[in-house]
Amino acid sequence: MTEPIDATQTSTTGDARRIVELAAATNTTMSNQLLLDTLRRSARVTTRHIRTDFVEVATASAVLGYVCRQGSEYTALRGDDPAWAQEIGRYGTESLAVEALRMRRA
């Protein structure tokens, strides 16, 4: 028997727990990737304009990367140091580049 978990609807941990409970209740297995995807989708980020063409994207605890404007494109760079950051994609808008970093996917 499982005990109820007190979690709010906006809680990321609560979302992951509900998925685990559902899998246990239905006797299904789930991958760690599914749990990670749930947590990643709910990550809250902040942006800070370093220059007019350069934005830092961070969570409350870590820098995820940077968004650099190059002409009409926005390049998402993953990493906490701009000198060593790795390009993960080019996007048409700044918000799409920020979203790519938030999702932590290429």
N, C-alpha and C positions, 0 to 999 in steps of 0.2 A: 504494500500500500504506500502511495506517495503522499507526503504532506503538502498542503497548499503553499505556494510561494507567493509572498507579498511583493508584487512588482507593479509599477505603474505602466501605463500603456506606452509612455515615451521612453521607458528604460530599455537600453540596449541589452543589458544583461537579462532583463525580464523577457525580451523577445527570444533570446537564445535559449533561456530556460524553458519557455513554452514549446519551442521546437523539440527540445530534448524530451520533455514530458509527453508530447504527442507521439514521438517515435517510440517511446517506452510503452505507451498505452496501446499502440497498434502493432507492437512487436516487429517493428521495422528497424533496419539499420540505417545509419546516416553517416555521411562522410564528414571529416573535419572541415572540408572545404565549404560545406553548406553552413556550418556554424560560423566560420570566418566571414563568409559573404554577408551573413546577417549582421554581424558586428561592423563590418566595413561600410555597409550601406547607411548605417545610422551615425557614422562619425561626424561630429560637428567641427567645422573648421572656421578659422578667422583669416582674413586677408589684411596685409599691411603693405601699402605702397612705399617701396624703397625709392623708386624714381617714377617718372611718369610712364615709363615703358617696362617696369620691373616690379613684380608683386610677390611677396612672401606668403606662402600658404602654410598654416600651422594648426595643430590641435592644441588643446590646453597644455599638453605635456611635451610636444615635439614638433619640430619643423618637418613638414612633409615634402616640401619642395618649393619651386618658384615658377612663375609664369612670366615669360618674356615676350614682349610684342616685337615682331619683326615684319615690318611692312603691314600687310593686311592680315597676317596670321599671328596666332598666339601659340608659343611653344611651351609645353609643360615639361619642367625639369624636375626629376625626382632626386631628393637628397638634401641633407641639411647644410651643405656647403656649396654655394653657386659655382665655385671653381671646379668642383668634382661631380656636380650633379649630372645625372644621365637623362637624356631626352627620351620621353615616353610617347610623344605625339605632338602633332600640329593641328590646331583647331581654328575654326572660323570666328569664335568669340572667346573672350576672357572667361566667361562663366563656364563654358564647356571644358576649358583647360583646367580650371579650378576643380570642376567635378571629376575629371580624370585623376587628379591627384587625391581627391577625397576618397575615391573608390580604390586608390592604390593599385590601379591596373594599367597595363600598357595599352 
